Amino acid sequence: MNHPTIATPARSPWRSLAADYLGLALALGALIVVFGLTTRNFLSTDNFRAIANQIPAAMLIATGMTYILVIAEIDLSVGSVLGLCSAVLGVALAQWELALWLAVPLTLGVGLACGAFNGAVSLRWRLPSFIVTLGMLEMARGGAHAVSGSRTQYIGTAVAGIAETHLFGLSLPFLLATAIVVLAQLVLTRTVFGRYLVAIGTNEEAVRLSGIDPRPIKLTVFLIAGVLVALAAVIDTSRYQSANPNAGTGFELQAIAAAVIGGTSLMGGRGSVISTFFGVLIIAVLNSGLAAVGAKDETKRLVTGAVIVAAVILDQYRHRWSRRS
């Protein structure tokens, strides 16, 4: 069966990816140099390993968020869904005494169901995903407290092995998350499905008029995002060896921030998973460096927020330049 041809928009970002990567790498390098000169032990191998082993959950959630933003949608529920999935995993292991190989698929199923709800409700009633996922944010957080009885479930060694498995000093979750980032980038840039995502985010009506129904494609994106959030919950729970119903608070803002810093457009049609990965690293290095210099939590939030706003402003100028070129 021949797929309808969709012309890539003239402002497609793929032609300038190398320049984007270079700019992000320079920004990341500048942060490392600044904190390396102003703090002790920041440039140590142990510190870099610690940063790498702290970010797998953020990498996975930001990957799903990038896909959602590319199709001109948004998901504000990812933090609460992570909390719900973590609570389900904790109860399954600590109270129901399920084996890990049964509890993990159950957790992934919860994430899949949440993604299905977000996508199906948005598409069936043509509601803004902003509103639907805002509702899911509350429902999932309430579900997390209902499932866990508003208590932290202490799991211990039943799940610790996932985070404690290392190869070349890097944790298994980091290696897995990196592999998923690479795979997601290849799908986005090298497959028909990825071209459809960019086309839908650029002009959904044109996609529809070309004979392609965008609804199954958009639903698939929400399903992918839901599964990635659930996988992030497994990793987060393994790292802390406990399941907190408040886990994931603020993750939605971190994921959006990482994608925006990486150049993903909030208006849809443009994005790169690799660039989002750079965004995750920049935020992680910034937080680690600010903590190393003794900055208070409110100061870290102020600086991080300023970086996000600056990234959005820079993205607007880059968008205008790409349209003119």
C-alpha positions in Angstrom: 0.0 0.0 0.0 1.4 3.3 -1.0 1.5 6.0 1.7 0.3 9.5 0.6 3.2 11.8 0.2 3.4 14.7 2.7 5.7 17.5 1.8 8.1 18.4 4.5 7.5 22.0 5.6 10.0 24.6 4.3 10.9 25.4 7.9 11.7 21.8 8.8 14.3 21.7 11.6 16.2 18.7 10.3 18.5 20.7 8.0 19.8 22.7 11.0 20.0 19.9 13.6 23.8 19.9 13.6 23.8 23.6 14.4 21.3 23.1 17.1 23.3 20.3 18.7 26.4 22.4 18.6 24.6 25.3 20.3 23.2 23.0 23.0 26.6 21.3 23.5 28.3 24.7 23.9 25.7 25.8 26.4 26.1 22.6 28.4 29.9 22.9 28.2 29.7 26.5 29.4 27.7 25.5 32.5 30.2 22.7 33.3 33.2 25.1 33.0 31.5 27.8 35.2 30.6 25.4 37.9 33.9 23.6 37.6 35.8 26.8 38.2 33.5 28.0 41.1 33.1 24.7 43.0 35.2 21.9 44.3 34.9 18.4 42.9 32.3 19.3 40.3 34.5 18.1 37.5 35.0 14.7 39.2 34.0 11.5 37.5 31.8 10.6 40.5 29.8 13.7 40.2 29.2 13.2 36.5 28.2 9.6 37.1 25.8 10.8 39.9 24.2 13.2 37.5 23.8 10.5 34.8 22.3 8.1 37.2 19.8 10.6 38.5 18.2 11.6 35.1 16.8 8.4 33.5 13.2 9.0 34.6 13.4 12.6 33.4 14.8 11.4 30.0 11.9 9.0 29.4 9.2 11.5 30.4 10.8 14.3 28.3 11.0 11.9 25.3 7.3 11.3 25.5 6.6 15.0 26.0 8.6 15.8 22.9 6.4 13.5 20.7 3.3 15.2 22.2 4.6 18.7 21.6 5.6 17.8 18.0 1.9 17.0 17.2 0.9 20.4 18.8 -0.5 18.8 22.0 0.6 18.9 25.6 0.4 16.6 28.6 0.2 18.2 32.1 -0.5 14.9 33.8 2.8 13.1 33.5 4.0 13.9 37.1 0.7 12.7 38.6 0.6 9.6 36.4 4.1 8.8 37.5 2.9 9.0 41.1 0.0 6.7 40.3 2.1 4.2 38.6 4.6 4.3 41.4 1.8 3.7 44.0 0.5 0.8 42.0 3.9 -0.8 41.8 4.5 -0.3 45.5 1.2 -1.8 46.5 1.6 -4.7 44.1 5.1 -5.5 45.6 4.6 -4.6 49.2 1.0 -5.5 49.9 -0.1 -7.9 47.2 3.3 -9.6 47.2 3.4 -10.0 43.4 6.6 -11.0 41.7 8.5 -8.1 40.0 7.9 -9.7 36.6 4.2 -9.4 37.2 4.2 -6.0 39.0 6.1 -4.2 36.3 3.7 -5.1 33.4 0.8 -4.1 35.7 2.5 -0.7 36.2 3.1 -0.3 32.5 -0.6 -1.1 31.9 -1.7 1.7 34.2 0.5 4.2 32.3 -0.9 2.9 29.0 -4.5 3.3 30.3 -3.8 6.9 31.4 -2.3 7.7 28.0 -5.3 6.1 26.3 -7.7 8.2 28.4 -5.9 11.4 27.6 -5.7 10.7 23.9 -9.2 9.2 23.5 -11.1 11.9 25.4 -9.2 14.7 23.6 -9.9 13.2 20.2 -13.4 11.9 20.7 -14.8 15.2 22.0 -12.2 17.4 20.3 -11.2 18.9 23.6 -7.8 20.7 24.1 -5.3 18.3 25.6 -4.4 21.0 28.0 -7.8 20.7 29.7 -8.0 16.9 29.5 -4.6 16.3 30.9 -5.1 18.9 33.6 -8.1 16.8 34.7 -6.0 13.7 34.5 -3.4 15.4 36.7 -5.9 15.6 39.5 -7.5 12.2 38.9 -4.1 10.4 38.8 -2.8 12.1 42.0 -6.1 11.3 43.7 -5.8 7.7 42.5 -2.2 7.5 43.8 -3.4 8.5 47.3 -6.4 6.2 47.1 -4.3 3.1 46.0 -1.6 3.7 48.6 -3.8 5.0 51.4 -1.7 8.2 51.3 1.2 6.2 52.7 4.7 5.7 51.3 5.2 2.0 50.4 8.6 0.8 51.5 9.7 -1.9 49.1 13.4 -2.5 49.6 15.3 -5.1 47.7 12.4 -6.4 45.7 12.9 -3.6 43.2 16.3 -2.2 44.1 18.2 -4.4 41.7 17.0 -2.4 38.7 18.7 0.8 39.8 21.7 -1.0 41.4 22.7 -2.8 38.2 25.7 -0.9 36.6 27.8 -1.2 33.5 31.0 0.9 33.2 29.9 2.9 36.1 26.5 3.8 34.6 23.2 2.4 35.8 21.0 0.1 33.8 18.2 2.7 33.8 20.5 5.3 32.3 21.6 2.9 29.6 18.0 1.9 28.9 16.8 5.5 28.8 19.6 6.4 26.4 18.7 3.5 24.1 15.1 4.7 24.1 16.1 8.3 23.3 18.1 7.1 20.3 15.3 4.8 19.1 12.7 7.6 19.5 14.9 10.0 17.5 15.3 7.5 14.7 11.6 6.9 14.6 10.9 10.6 14.5 13.4 11.4 11.8 13.7 8.2 9.7 10.2 6.7 9.5 6.9 7.4 7.9 5.3 7.6 11.4 7.7 10.3 12.4 7.0 12.3 9.2 3.3 12.1 10.0 3.9 13.5 13.5 5.8 16.5 12.1 3.1 17.0 9.4 0.2 16.8 11.9 1.9 19.4 14.2 2.6 21.7 11.2 -0.9 21.5 9.6 -3.3 18.8 10.8 -6.0 19.8 8.3 -3.6 19.3 5.4 -2.9 15.8 6.6 -6.6 15.1 6.9 -7.2 16.4 3.3 -4.4 14.2 2.0 -6.4 11.2 3.0 -4.7 10.3 6.3 -6.7 10.2 9.5 -4.6 11.9 12.2 -6.6 10.5 15.1 -5.0 7.0 15.4 -1.6 8.6 15.0 -2.2 11.1 17.8 -3.7 8.4 20.0 -0.6 6.3 19.5 1.6 9.2 20.7 -0.4 9.5 23.9 -0.1 5.8 24.4 3.7 5.9 23.9 4.0 8.8 26.4 1.9 6.9 29.0 4.1 3.8 28.7 7.3 5.9 29.0 5.9 7.6 32.2 5.1 4.2 33.7 8.6 3.0 32.9 10.0 6.1 34.5 7.9 5.3 37.6 9.5 1.8 37.8 13.0 3.4 37.6 12.1 6.1 40.1 10.7 3.6 42.5 13.7 1.4 42.1 16.0 4.2 42.8 14.4 5.2 46.1 13.3 1.6 47.0 9.9 3.0 47.9 6.7 4.3 46.3 5.5 7.7 47.4 2.0 8.9 46.2 3.5 12.4 45.8 6.2 11.2 43.5 6.6 13.0 40.2 5.4 16.4 41.5 6.7 19.0 39.0 7.9 16.4 36.4 5.6 17.9 33.8 7.3 21.3 34.1 10.7 19.7 33.9 9.8 17.7 30.8 8.3 20.7 29.0 11.3 22.8 30.0 13.8 20.2 28.7 11.9 20.0 25.4 11.7 23.8 25.0 15.4 24.2 25.9 16.2 21.6 23.2 14.3 23.7 20.6 11.0 21.8 20.4 8.3 24.2 19.4 5.3 24.6 21.7 3.2 25.3 18.6 4.0 21.9 17.1 5.7 20.6 14.0 9.2 20.9 15.2 11.3 18.9 17.7 14.2 16.6 18.3 14.5 13.9 21.0 18.3 14.2 21.0 18.0 18.0 21.6 15.5 17.3 24.4 18.1 15.0 25.9 20.5 17.9 25.9 17.8 19.9 27.6 17.6 17.3 30.3 21.3 17.4 30.8 21.4 21.2 31.0 18.7 21.3 33.7 20.5 18.5 35.6 23.9 20.1 35.5 22.3 23.5 36.4 20.6 22.0 39.4 23.7 20.1 40.5 25.9 23.1 40.1 23.6 25.4 42.0 23.4 22.9 44.8 27.2 22.7 44.8 27.6 26.4 45.3 25.1 26.3 48.1 22.1 27.9 46.4 18.8 27.7 48.2 15.8 25.9 46.6 14.1 29.1 45.8 17.2 30.4 44.1 17.5 27.3 42.0 13.9 27.6 40.9 14.3 31.2 40.0 17.4 30.5 37.9 15.8 27.5 36.2 12.7 29.5 35.4 14.8 32.3 33.9 16.6 29.7 31.7 13.3 28.4 30.5 12.0 31.8 29.6 15.2 32.7 27.8 15.0 29.4 25.9 11.5 30.2 24.7 12.5 33.7 23.6 15.5 32.3 21.8 13.2 29.7 20.1 10.9 32.5 18.9 13.8 34.3 17.2 15.1 31.0 15.7 11.6 30.3 14.4 11.4 33.7 12.7 14.8 33.3 11.2 14.0 29.8 9.8 10.9 31.2 8.2 12.8 33.9 6.4 15.6 31.7 5.2 
